[in-house]
Amino acid sequence: MGRRGPKRSTRHAGKRYRAPRPSSLSPAELKKRGDALAAHADMLRDHKLTASQAAENRGVTTHDLWKYIPKAFKKDASGRIRAVADRYVRRMEIPGPNGPELIKVKGSKARNEFARYRNDVFRFQGGDLTALDKWDGVTIQGHKLLTDRQILQRLGEQDNLPEHFGSEQVIPYSGGAA
């Protein structure tokens, strides 16, 4: 067999683009990571928002964006940093039958689905009785969405809906299955 080219060292391959594991971060670093994810979400919503402005709005630097979530950004031909869909794990609160539940969600697309569900829960709480119809029987990454109107009404009346419903949670917790 022929030679396939020069042998490359794999000792440092990929290290430049690898984000730190959330379980290895301090509470302050987890907060920065959460703020970087929020800046990323802002950029996905508003394509005209620059990375430096999104980072500044959330109290982080563009260096923090590259440090904590490097695969969530790409540079275009002009050198501008653009947000792209990612697969990073986020900790989020969703309503459960007995109150808020902390779950893990992988990727910005799933997070966006939870955000749409959250908006519909709030529309239901505001009086739109059909707001949850499209979510009946829906699961997102194995998490069945609560659509029982009586339970959601009770949780709302008790002020027991998640405080940070649909937002990245930065509280440290053990890495077991959620």
N, C-alpha and C positions, 0 to 999 in steps of 0.2 A: 504494500500500500504506500501511496505517496504521502509526503509530508503536507500537513494542513496549514502551515504557516508557523510563524515564530510562537514559541510557548510564552504565554503571558502569565505574569504573576497575579494570583487571585487573592493575595494577602489583604489588600486594601480595596478590592473591588466592591463597589456598592456602598461602602461606608459613608461616603459623602452625602448620599441621598437617604440614609436610614434615619428615621425619626426615633427618638428615645421611647421606650415602653412607658405608658402611663404609670405602671406600678413602680417604676424606678424614679419617679419624679417627686420632689418635695411639694407640699401644699402650695407654695408660692409659684413653683414651676407649673403645677397643674392649673393654677389660675391663669398664667400666661398662655398655656396651651389652649384653655377654654376661650380666652380672648382672641387668640389667633384663629381658632375655628369660627368664632363669631365674625371676625373680619372677613374670613373666607366666604361665609354665608352672605355677608353684605355684598361682596364682590359678585357672587353668583346672581344675586337679585338685581344689582345695578351694574351693568356691563361698562358703564362710563366711569365708575369709581376706580381710582388708581389704587395700587397696592399700598403705597405710602400713605394715602389719605385714609384708606380703610384701617390700616394699622394704627395710625394716629388717633382715629375716632375711637378705637377700642383700647388705647393706652399701651400698645405694644410697638415694636419696631419691625421693619421688613426683615431684619435679621431673625427675629423671633418667628416670623412666618416660615422662613426657610428651615430654621432649626427644629421646630416642633411638628410641622406638617409639610415637608418638602414636596411630596408627590401630589399635593393639592394645587400646585402652581406650575405654570409653564411660561417660558419667555417666548413671545411671538417674534416674527422676523424683524420688527423694529426695536426689539429689546424690552418692550413693555411686559410687565408681569401680569399674567391672566390667571384667573381662578378656573380650575377644571374639577369635574366630579372626582371624588376620591373614595377610598375604602377604609378610612380611619375609624377606629372604634370610638363611639361617644357614649357617655353615661347620661341617660335621660330619665325624667320622671313622666309616668303616664298614670291615668286614673285606673285604680283597681277596685274591685267590689268593696273592699274595706278601707279604701283611702289610697294615697299615692304609692306607687311601686317604682323602684329604681331598676332600670333595665340597661342592657348594653345594646347598642345599635351600630351596625357596621356600614359606614358610607354615608355620603351626603344625600344620595337619592332617597334612602330610607328615612333619614332625618327629615327631609322635605315632606315625605308622606305623613310622618307623625305630625309635622307642623300643619298640614292641611286638615288632618283629623282634629287637632287641637282647635283650629279655627272653627270647624263645624260643631265641636262640643260647645264652644262659647256662643255660636249662633243659636244652638239649641237652648242654652241657658238664657239667652235673650228673648226666647219665645218662638223661634222657627222650629216647629215640630217635625219638619221633614229634613232638617239639616243632617241627621245621622243615617238616613235611609241607605245611602251608598256604602256605608261602613258595616252594615249588618253581615256578620259571618266572616269579616275580613281579618286576616292575620298578616303581620309584617314581620318578617324574619322570625317566625315562630311565636310572636306575641299577639294573642287574640285581643282585638280592640273591644273595649267595653262600650256597648251600645244600648244596654238596658236603660230605657228612659227613666224608670222609677229610681234605679240606683244612682244614675247621674244627677237626677233632680235632688235626691236626698243628700248626695255628696256636696252639691252646690249650696243647698240650704244650710248644711253644717259647716260650710266654708272649708271643706275637706278635699277639694280638688288640689292637685299638685301645685305647690307654690311656684315652681319653675317649670311648669308643664311645657314640654317640647324644647327646653333649653339644655345645653350641655351642662352637666353637673361636674363641679370641680372638687367635690368632697372625696378624700381618699377612702377607699374601701378595698377589702381583699379581692383578689382577682378571680375568685370562683365563678361558676356559671350563674348567670342572672336570669 
